[in-house]
Amino acid sequence: MKINSSYILLKEIRCYAYHGVAPQENLIGNEYLIDLKLKVDISKATRTDEVADTVNYAEVHQVIKNEMAIPSKLLEHVSGRIIQKLFDQFPCIEKIELRLSKRNPPMGADIESAGIELQCSRDE
């Protein structure tokens, strides 16, 4: 079997964190949702059934949890930190797509969430 492309997906990771420009966001915090798509060659793992032959998504989750615990003013900043840390820790990741949304942001609007999406490739 030839695998043309393969991805590891983590959907709707929920985190409570203290990101934002408004002072109240740093005190009260908010709920955040993260979707992650990692382009990784998992062909060896399809044959061996060994976690060592893929990216352990529990370890990916721990990176996200650690970075979300560090307050940032901007979602762009925390997203960039998460992506860089994942590239640093997991050399086999080729590309990352990350979507980070803040639930019910304090902006005087009836809105479910506000967020950003980044699509990044590893620096060569």
DRENNU-440341 format. One line per 2 residues: number of its first residue (from 1); their letters; for each residue x, y, z of N, C-alpha, C, CB. Coordinates in nm, 4 decimals. Glycine has a CB too. Example, Ala and Ser with C-alpha at 12.3 -4.5 7.8 and 13.67 -1.06 7.14 Angstrom:
% DRENNU-440341
1> as> 1.3190/-0.5690/0.7800/1.2300/-0.4500/0.7800/1.3200/-0.3300/0.7800/1.1308/-0.4473/0.9046; 1.2850/-0.2250/0.7080/1.3670/-0.1060/0.7140/1.2900/0.0030/0.7870/1.4084/-0.0598/0.5725
//
This chain:
% DRENNU-440341
1> mk> 0.0840/-0.1173/0.0000/0.0000/0.0000/0.0000/0.0886/0.1237/0.0000/-0.0956/-0.0003/0.1211; 0.0520/0.2213/-0.0828/0.1226/0.3489/-0.0862/0.0326/0.4557/-0.0260/0.1644/0.3866/-0.2315
3> in> 0.0809/0.5199/0.0786/0.0068/0.6295/0.1412/0.0505/0.7590/0.0740/0.0313/0.6349/0.2968; -0.0449/0.8304/0.0162/-0.0138/0.9547/-0.0545/0.0104/1.0719/0.0400/-0.1258/0.9890/-0.1495
5> ss> -0.0664/1.0788/0.1451/-0.0449/1.1802/0.2485/-0.1117/1.1321/0.3765/-0.1012/1.3202/0.2046; -0.0604/1.1786/0.4880/-0.1153/1.1353/0.6167/-0.1094/1.2504/0.7161/-0.0383/1.0124/0.6715
7> yi> -0.2080/1.2526/0.8039/-0.2228/1.3607/0.9010/-0.2641/1.3034/1.0356/-0.3261/1.4648/0.8523; -0.2256/1.3721/1.1403/-0.2765/1.3463/1.2742/-0.3652/1.4651/1.3083/-0.1597/1.3265/1.3805
9> ll> -0.4865/1.4373/1.3551/-0.5847/1.5413/1.3839/-0.6202/1.5418/1.5317/-0.7108/1.5214/1.2990; -0.6247/1.6595/1.5902/-0.6784/1.6787/1.7242/-0.7848/1.7864/1.7104/-0.5657/1.7188/1.8296
11> ke> -0.9081/1.7535/1.7473/-1.0199/1.8453/1.7245/-1.0828/1.8894/1.8556/-1.1253/1.7799/1.6359; -1.1126/2.0166/1.8605/-1.1826/2.0793/1.9724/-1.1178/2.0502/2.1070/-1.3256/2.0335/1.9750
13> ir> -0.9876/2.0731/2.1144/-0.9182/2.0676/2.2426/-0.9675/2.1881/2.3223/-0.7595/2.0684/2.2252; -1.0164/2.1633/2.4416/-1.0683/2.2714/2.5251/-0.9651/2.3092/2.6311/-1.2019/2.2300/2.5916
15> cy> -0.9410/2.4393/2.6419/-0.8482/2.4913/2.7427/-0.9100/2.6148/2.8065/-0.7087/2.5248/2.6800; -0.8860/2.6313/2.9335/-0.9206/2.7564/3.0006/-0.7905/2.8322/3.0189/-0.9943/2.7318/3.1391
17> ay> -0.7875/2.9578/2.9718/-0.6622/3.0330/2.9760/-0.6909/3.1817/2.9924/-0.5790/3.0081/2.8483; -0.5844/3.2588/3.0027/-0.5927/3.4005/3.0364/-0.5261/3.4869/2.9298/-0.5285/3.4263/3.1725
19> hg> -0.5743/3.4775/2.8072/-0.5205/3.5554/2.6961/-0.6137/3.6718/2.6651/-0.5008/3.4667/2.5710; -0.5570/3.7835/2.6250/-0.6396/3.8948/2.5815/-0.5757/4.0286/2.6080/-0.7722/3.8891/2.6484
21> va> -0.6274/4.1293/2.5394/-0.5787/4.2656/2.5521/-0.6451/4.3344/2.6712/-0.6046/4.3445/2.4227; -0.7723/4.3065/2.6946/-0.8460/4.3705/2.8039/-0.7999/4.3152/2.9391/-0.9985/4.3493/2.7864
23> pq> -0.7800/4.4030/3.0378/-0.7349/4.3575/3.1700/-0.8243/4.2495/3.2309/-0.7280/4.4748/3.2642; -0.9561/4.2594/3.2082/-1.0475/4.1599/3.2652/-1.0198/4.0195/3.2119/-1.1919/4.1984/3.2356
25> en> -0.9696/4.0092/3.0890/-0.9404/3.8779/3.0314/-0.8253/3.8099/3.1041/-0.9077/3.8912/2.8829; -0.7329/3.8907/3.1559/-0.6198/3.8353/3.2296/-0.6584/3.7938/3.3708/-0.5069/3.9358/3.2349
27> li> -0.7679/3.8489/3.4226/-0.8150/3.8143/3.5569/-0.9169/3.7014/3.5556/-0.8753/3.9357/3.6235; -1.0128/3.7111/3.4649/-1.1244/3.6164/3.4616/-1.0931/3.4950/3.3754/-1.2500/3.6848/3.4099
29> gn> -1.0237/3.5158/3.2662/-0.9942/3.4065/3.1738/-1.1119/3.3744/3.0841/-0.9536/3.2830/3.2502; -1.0931/3.2734/3.0005/-1.1961/3.2353/2.9053/-1.1684/3.0938/2.8561/-1.2020/3.3350/2.7867
31> ey> -1.2677/3.0361/2.7909/-1.2513/2.9038/2.7311/-1.2043/2.9203/2.5863/-1.3849/2.8223/2.7374; -1.1116/2.8340/2.5472/-1.0551/2.8350/2.4130/-1.0701/2.6973/2.3505/-0.9068/2.8777/2.4157
33> li> -1.0866/2.6958/2.2186/-1.0929/2.5714/2.1423/-0.9787/2.5705/2.0417/-1.2309/2.5557/2.0706; -0.9143/2.4549/2.0306/-0.8018/2.4400/1.9388/-0.8261/2.3192/1.8497/-0.6678/2.4256/2.0161
35> dl> -0.8093/2.3393/1.7196/-0.8084/2.2305/1.6217/-0.6691/2.2266/1.5618/-0.9190/2.2500/1.5101; -0.6172/2.1060/1.5462/-0.4804/2.0899/1.4996/-0.4749/1.9811/1.3934/-0.3862/2.0564/1.6168
37> kl> -0.4028/2.0090/1.2855/-0.3803/1.9112/1.1789/-0.2307/1.9068/1.1528/-0.4606/1.9475/1.0477; -0.1706/1.7910/1.1768/-0.0264/1.7730/1.1621/0.0017/1.6839/1.0426/0.0354/1.7130/1.2902
39> kv> 0.0772/1.7340/0.9467/0.1187/1.6507/0.8329/0.2426/1.5737/0.8756/0.1470/1.7374/0.7036; 0.2258/1.4424/0.8839/0.3312/1.3534/0.9328/0.3264/1.2252/0.8511/0.3147/1.3234/1.0859
41> di> 0.4411/1.1712/0.8195/0.4458/1.0404/0.7533/0.4229/0.9329/0.8594/0.5832/1.0183/0.6786; 0.3043/0.8749/0.8587/0.2713/0.7715/0.9573/0.2707/0.6318/0.8946/0.1348/0.8007/1.0208
43> sk> 0.3305/0.6199/0.7772/0.3269/0.4916/0.7059/0.3926/0.3789/0.7853/0.3956/0.5053/0.5711; 0.5021/0.4072/0.8532/0.5682/0.3024/0.9314/0.4774/0.2539/1.0447/0.7019/0.3541/0.9887
45> at> 0.4095/0.3460/1.1106/0.3196/0.3098/1.2206/0.2025/0.2241/1.1730/0.2668/0.4356/1.2885; 0.1611/0.2407/1.0470/0.0522/0.1568/0.9956/0.0940/0.0109/0.9862/0.0067/0.2065/0.8585
47> rt> 0.2239/-0.0124/0.9800/0.2753/-0.1498/0.9719/0.3192/-0.2055/1.1073/0.3918/-0.1552/0.8757; 0.3772/-0.1188/1.1913/0.4388/-0.1686/1.3150/0.3476/-0.1666/1.4366/0.5599/-0.0886/1.3453
49> de> 0.2466/-0.0796/1.4364/0.1585/-0.0628/1.5520/0.2357/-0.0123/1.6744/0.0886/-0.1954/1.5850; 0.3401/0.0672/1.6509/0.4234/0.1213/1.7589/0.4116/0.2737/1.7632/0.5715/0.0792/1.7403
51> va> 0.3842/0.3275/1.8804/0.3715/0.4724/1.8962/0.5030/0.5438/1.8655/0.3257/0.5062/2.0382; 0.6134/0.4755/1.8808/0.7442/0.5346/1.8495/0.7591/0.5663/1.7004/0.8560/0.4401/1.8932
53> dt> 0.6726/0.5089/1.6172/0.6794/0.5303/1.4726/0.5811/0.6360/1.4231/0.6535/0.4004/1.4009; 0.5294/0.7151/1.5157/0.4363/0.8217/1.4809/0.4579/0.9370/1.5781/0.2879/0.7715/1.4847
55> vn> 0.3684/1.0332/1.5781/0.3715/1.1413/1.6762/0.2693/1.1076/1.7842/0.3411/1.2814/1.6097; 0.3139/1.1040/1.9062/0.2266/1.0729/2.0195/0.1378/1.1942/2.0471/0.3101/1.0341/2.1469
57> ya> 0.0082/1.1814/2.0214/-0.0774/1.2990/2.0353/-0.1006/1.3384/2.1797/-0.2092/1.2742/1.9690; -0.0726/1.2499/2.2755/-0.0762/1.2899/2.4165/0.0363/1.3902/2.4452/-0.0634/1.1654/2.5094
59> ev> 0.1521/1.3692/2.3832/0.2634/1.4636/2.3987/0.2338/1.5954/2.3276/0.3936/1.4024/2.3442; 0.1661/1.5887/2.2141/0.1244/1.7104/2.1434/0.0292/1.7901/2.2322/0.0565/1.6758/2.0071
61> hq> -0.0665/1.7208/2.2932/-0.1613/1.7869/2.3826/-0.0889/1.8551/2.4983/-0.2635/1.6860/2.4365; 0.0136/1.7913/2.5518/0.0881/1.8503/2.6633/0.1578/1.9797/2.6208/0.1914/1.7502/2.7174
63> vi> 0.2124/1.9831/2.4998/0.2734/2.1062/2.4479/0.1687/2.2170/2.4417/0.3355/2.0823/2.3072; 0.0517/2.1853/2.3892/-0.0561/2.2841/2.3787/-0.0957/2.3340/2.5168/-0.1784/2.2240/2.3065
65> kn> -0.1155/2.2423/2.6088/-0.1549/2.2776/2.7458/-0.0505/2.3695/2.8104/-0.1737/2.1499/2.8312; 0.0769/2.3366/2.7948/0.1838/2.4181/2.8533/0.1869/2.5585/2.7944/0.3188/2.3507/2.8324
67> em> 0.1740/2.5693/2.6628/0.1791/2.7008/2.5982/0.0539/2.7834/2.6270/0.1965/2.6846/2.4475; -0.0608/2.7185/2.6359/-0.1842/2.7910/2.6676/-0.1810/2.8462/2.8101/-0.3061/2.6994/2.6495
69> ai> -0.1015/2.7879/2.8970/-0.0912/2.8330/3.0362/-0.0098/2.9617/3.0496/-0.0284/2.7238/3.1216; 0.0603/3.0016/2.9442/0.1404/3.1248/2.9463/0.0557/3.2368/2.8857/0.2765/3.1070/2.8672
71> ps> 0.0131/3.3354/2.9660/-0.0740/3.4409/2.9133/-0.0088/3.5198/2.7997/-0.1131/3.5359/3.0250; -0.0906/3.5508/2.6999/-0.0500/3.6347/2.5868/-0.1610/3.7344/2.5591/-0.0191/3.5487/2.4597
73> kl> -0.1251/3.8484/2.5043/-0.2274/3.9444/2.4644/-0.3012/3.8961/2.3402/-0.1648/4.0818/2.4388; -0.2268/3.8352/2.2467/-0.2835/3.8017/2.1158/-0.2891/3.6513/2.0918/-0.2026/3.8676/2.0060
75> le> -0.3978/3.6068/2.0297/-0.4090/3.4664/1.9886/-0.3010/3.4329/1.8864/-0.5494/3.4373/1.9301; -0.2651/3.5306/1.8047/-0.1597/3.5100/1.7059/-0.0284/3.4697/1.7735/-0.1396/3.6373/1.6224
77> hv> 0.0013/3.5328/1.8857/0.1261/3.5064/1.9571/0.1268/3.3668/2.0187/0.1479/3.6115/2.0659; 0.0214/3.3319/2.0895/0.0178/3.1988/2.1521/0.0162/3.0897/2.0453/-0.1059/3.1850/2.2444
79> sg> -0.0514/3.1128/1.9340/-0.0533/3.0145/1.8244/0.0858/2.9949/1.7655/-0.1507/3.0589/1.7141; 0.1562/3.1047/1.7452/0.2926/3.0962/1.6933/0.3843/3.0198/1.7869/0.3482/3.2348/1.6693
81> ri> 0.3686/3.0414/1.9167/0.4496/2.9678/2.0152/0.4196/2.8186/2.0106/0.4242/3.0216/2.1569; 0.2921/2.7841/2.0030/0.2533/2.6423/1.9981/0.3156/2.5760/1.8754/0.0980/2.6271/1.9951
83> iq> 0.3008/2.6393/1.7605/0.3521/2.5812/1.6362/0.5037/2.5654/1.6417/0.3125/2.6681/1.5161; 0.5740/2.6679/1.6876/0.7200/2.6587/1.6944/0.7639/2.5474/1.7890/0.7800/2.7924/1.7394
85> kl> 0.6968/2.5354/1.9029/0.7314/2.4311/2.0001/0.7069/2.2922/1.9411/0.6498/2.4489/2.1303; 0.5983/2.2756/1.8659/0.5699/2.1457/1.8032/0.6755/2.1118/1.6987/0.4299/2.1461/1.7385
87> fd> 0.7137/2.2090/1.6159/0.8200/2.1840/1.5185/0.9511/2.1487/1.5891/0.8399/2.3071/1.4277; 0.9812/2.2177/1.6991/1.1056/2.1911/1.7725/1.1063/2.0524/1.8361/1.1264/2.2968/1.8802
89> qf> 0.9940/2.0130/1.8921/0.9877/1.8878/1.9679/0.9665/1.7643/1.8803/0.8771/1.8960/2.0693; 0.9045/1.7820/1.7639/0.8713/1.6683/1.6782/0.9278/1.6914/1.5378/0.7172/1.6467/1.6725
91> pc> 1.0503/1.6497/1.5125/1.1153/1.6742/1.3833/1.0431/1.6125/1.2636/1.2549/1.6218/1.3877; 0.9596/1.5123/1.2860/0.8917/1.4463/1.1740/0.7686/1.5232/1.1245/0.8504/1.3065/1.2150
93> ie> 0.7249/1.6261/1.1976/0.6108/1.7060/1.1519/0.6564/1.7943/1.0360/0.5517/1.7928/1.2686; 0.5869/1.7820/0.9226/0.6204/1.8604/0.8035/0.5443/1.9924/0.7973/0.5919/1.7794/0.6787
95> ki> 0.4145/1.9867/0.8278/0.3278/2.1046/0.8215/0.2312/2.1003/0.9385/0.2506/2.1112/0.6861; 0.1859/2.2197/0.9781/0.0890/2.2314/1.0867/-0.0195/2.3293/1.0447/0.1574/2.2774/1.2189
97> el> -0.1435/2.2888/1.0671/-0.2572/2.3801/1.0567/-0.3168/2.3895/1.1960/-0.3643/2.3309/0.9500; -0.3304/2.5117/1.2466/-0.3823/2.5328/1.3811/-0.4925/2.6366/1.3761/-0.2704/2.5766/1.4780
99> rl> -0.6032/2.6056/1.4400/-0.7133/2.7004/1.4546/-0.7341/2.7203/1.6044/-0.8456/2.6491/1.3832; -0.7285/2.8455/1.6499/-0.7467/2.8791/1.7912/-0.8609/2.9784/1.8024/-0.6158/2.9373/1.8536
101> sk> -0.9624/2.9430/1.8817/-1.0806/3.0276/1.8969/-1.1047/3.0590/2.0435/-1.2042/2.9597/1.8359; -1.1411/3.1835/2.0690/-1.1805/3.2269/2.2029/-1.3328/3.2252/2.2082/-1.1233/3.3700/2.2372
103> rn> -1.3887/3.1490/2.3016/-1.5343/3.1405/2.3153/-1.5888/3.2699/2.3748/-1.5743/3.0196/2.4034; -1.6996/3.3173/2.3223/-1.7711/3.4333/2.3749/-1.6762/3.5473/2.4156/-1.8555/3.3914/2.4945
105> pp> -1.6015/3.6024/2.3214/-1.5057/3.7076/2.3559/-1.5755/3.8354/2.4039/-1.4173/3.7390/2.2353; -1.5134/3.9073/2.4975/-1.5757/4.0283/2.5531/-1.5608/4.1479/2.4591/-1.5139/4.0617/2.6895
107> mg> -1.6449/4.1522/2.3562/-1.6341/4.2607/2.2586/-1.7677/4.3286/2.2324/-1.5778/4.2081/2.1285; -1.8644/4.3078/2.3215/-1.9928/4.3742/2.3073/-2.0752/4.3245/2.1907/-1.9719/4.5193/2.2931
109> ad> -2.0562/4.1998/2.1518/-2.1319/4.1426/2.0404/-2.1813/4.0038/2.0797/-2.0449/4.1357/1.9112; -2.2931/3.9646/2.0219/-2.3447/3.8294/2.0424/-2.2730/3.7388/1.9428/-2.5021/3.8230/2.0241
111> ie> -2.1638/3.6788/1.9880/-2.0784/3.6007/1.8992/-2.0330/3.4750/1.9730/-1.9559/3.6844/1.8507; -2.0351/3.3640/1.9030/-1.9933/3.2375/1.9643/-1.8441/3.2355/1.9932/-2.0297/3.1205/1.8739
113> sa> -1.7641/3.2794/1.8951/-1.6190/3.2778/1.9149/-1.5513/3.3707/1.8146/-1.5635/3.1341/1.9011; -1.4275/3.4038/1.8469/-1.3398/3.4772/1.7555/-1.2076/3.4025/1.7559/-1.3219/3.6300/1.7981
115> gi> -1.1442/3.3951/1.6404/-1.0212/3.3178/1.6391/-0.9349/3.3432/1.5179/-1.0527/3.1738/1.6468; -0.8298/3.2632/1.5103/-0.7355/3.2722/1.3993/-0.7036/3.1318/1.3494/-0.6059/3.3463/1.4421
117> el> -0.6517/3.1261/1.2293/-0.6060/2.9994/1.1719/-0.4705/3.0235/1.1062/-0.7099/2.9423/1.0683; -0.3751/2.9371/1.1379/-0.2418/2.9440/1.0779/-0.2115/2.8137/1.0063/-0.1340/2.9734/1.1851
119> qc> -0.1478/2.8247/0.8911/-0.0980/2.7085/0.8173/0.0508/2.7313/0.7977/-0.1732/2.6883/0.6786; 0.1319/2.6453/0.8584/0.2771/2.6667/0.8598/0.3522/2.5429/0.8133/0.3238/2.7057/0.9999
121> sr> 0.4634/2.5678/0.7453/0.5564/2.4626/0.7051/0.6845/2.4797/0.7849/0.5848/2.4668/0.5513; 0.7540/2.3714/0.8012/0.8820/2.3735/0.8716/0.9822/2.4562/0.7915/0.9354/2.2290/0.8943
123> de> 1.0622/2.5378/0.8614/1.1726/2.6097/0.7962/1.2728/2.5079/0.7455/1.2411/2.7109/0.8940; 1.3252/2.5306/0.6269/1.4240/2.4372/0.5709/1.5623/2.4736/0.6142/1.4171/2.4344/0.4194
//
